[in-house]
Amino acid sequence: MGAFGWLPACLLHDRWLSRLGPDGTSVLVLLALAADSRGASFYGRDRMASFLGLDRQRVDRALARLLEFGLVAHRPWRQGLQDGVWQLLPLAPAAPRAAAEAASIADVLAQLGLRRPEVR
């Protein structure tokens, strides 16, 4: 399985980096580097914090920002858990998408061939 690992130049040219700030940018880069060939990362928040040298609250805020801008989608392992699959999404041109315009995580994951795990 190949790595995902690319980031589009519009992150720079459309000023996404300034909108995300240092923590959001760091988390986005980590997710891209950790993602599989479909752009899905399975890193937990504590592991992200450890790799980035950030505390958990900063990672949580950065992930919330990435979700708000529609740059990632998230599906928890099961209801009530914060950790799960993080999916990198295509970037909207020039301005962040409103949350109402973002595709649902179920739609994105279904398009990628990922199915919801069965709860036992």
C-alpha positions as CSV (number, residue, x, y, z in Angstrom):
1,M,0.0,0.0,0.0
2,G,1.5,3.3,-1.0
3,A,1.5,6.5,1.0
4,F,-0.7,9.5,0.3
5,G,1.8,12.2,1.4
6,W,1.2,15.0,-1.1
7,L,-0.2,18.4,-0.4
8,P,-1.5,20.7,-3.1
9,A,0.2,24.1,-3.8
10,C,-3.1,25.9,-3.3
11,L,-2.5,25.5,0.5
12,L,0.1,28.2,0.0
13,H,-1.3,30.2,-2.9
14,D,-4.9,30.4,-1.6
15,R,-3.6,31.4,1.9
16,W,-4.9,28.3,3.7
17,L,-1.8,28.2,5.9
18,S,-2.5,31.5,7.4
19,R,-6.1,30.5,8.1
20,L,-5.1,27.3,9.7
21,G,-2.2,28.8,11.8
22,P,0.8,26.8,12.9
23,D,-1.0,24.1,14.8
24,G,-3.6,23.5,12.0
25,T,-0.9,23.4,9.4
26,S,1.2,21.0,11.5
27,V,-1.7,18.6,12.0
28,L,-2.7,18.7,8.3
29,V,0.9,17.9,7.3
30,L,1.0,15.0,9.8
31,L,-2.3,13.6,8.5
32,A,-1.0,13.8,4.9
33,L,2.2,12.1,5.7
34,A,0.5,9.4,7.8
35,A,-2.3,8.8,5.4
36,D,-2.7,5.7,3.2
37,S,-3.0,5.8,-0.5
38,R,-6.6,6.9,-0.2
39,G,-5.8,9.8,2.1
40,A,-7.1,8.1,5.2
41,S,-5.1,8.3,8.5
42,F,-5.8,6.2,11.5
43,Y,-3.6,8.2,14.0
44,G,-5.2,8.9,17.4
45,R,-5.1,12.4,18.9
46,D,-2.6,11.4,21.6
47,R,-0.2,10.0,18.9
48,M,-0.6,13.1,16.8
49,A,0.2,15.3,19.8
50,S,3.3,13.2,20.6
51,F,4.6,13.3,17.0
52,L,4.1,17.1,16.8
53,G,5.3,18.0,20.3
54,L,1.9,19.7,21.0
55,D,-0.4,19.1,23.9
56,R,-3.7,17.3,23.3
57,Q,-5.8,20.5,23.5
58,R,-3.9,22.2,20.7
59,V,-4.3,19.1,18.5
60,D,-8.1,19.0,19.3
61,R,-8.4,22.7,18.4
62,A,-6.4,22.2,15.2
63,L,-8.6,19.2,14.2
64,A,-11.7,21.2,14.9
65,R,-10.4,23.9,12.6
66,L,-9.6,21.4,9.8
67,L,-13.2,20.0,10.1
68,E,-14.7,23.5,10.1
69,F,-12.9,24.4,6.9
70,G,-13.9,21.1,5.3
71,L,-10.3,20.0,4.8
72,V,-10.8,16.7,6.6
73,A,-13.6,14.4,7.5
74,H,-13.7,12.2,10.6
75,R,-15.4,9.0,11.5
76,P,-14.9,7.8,15.1
77,W,-14.2,4.1,15.7
78,R,-17.6,3.9,17.5
79,Q,-20.1,6.4,18.8
80,G,-18.8,8.4,21.8
81,L,-15.1,8.0,20.9
82,Q,-13.0,10.9,19.6
83,D,-10.4,8.8,17.7
84,G,-11.1,7.1,14.4
85,V,-10.4,7.6,10.7
86,W,-9.3,11.0,9.5
87,Q,-9.9,11.6,5.7
88,L,-8.1,14.3,3.8
89,L,-10.6,16.1,1.5
90,P,-10.1,18.0,-1.7
91,L,-9.4,21.7,-1.1
92,A,-12.0,24.3,-2.0
93,P,-10.6,27.1,-4.2
94,A,-9.7,30.4,-2.6
95,A,-12.1,30.4,0.5
96,P,-13.0,27.7,3.0
97,R,-16.3,25.9,2.5
98,A,-19.1,26.5,5.0
99,A,-19.8,23.5,7.2
100,A,-23.2,23.1,5.5
101,E,-21.5,22.6,2.1
102,A,-19.2,19.8,3.3
103,A,-19.9,16.3,2.2
104,S,-20.9,13.9,5.0
105,I,-18.2,11.6,6.3
106,A,-20.4,8.6,5.4
107,D,-20.5,9.8,1.7
108,V,-16.7,10.4,1.6
109,L,-15.8,7.1,3.1
110,A,-18.3,5.2,0.9
111,Q,-16.7,6.8,-2.1
112,L,-13.4,5.5,-0.9
113,G,-14.7,2.0,-0.4
114,L,-14.5,2.2,3.4
115,R,-17.4,0.7,5.3
116,R,-18.7,1.5,8.8
117,P,-17.3,-1.0,11.3
118,E,-19.9,-3.3,12.8
119,V,-20.5,-2.7,16.5
120,R,-20.4,-5.9,18.5
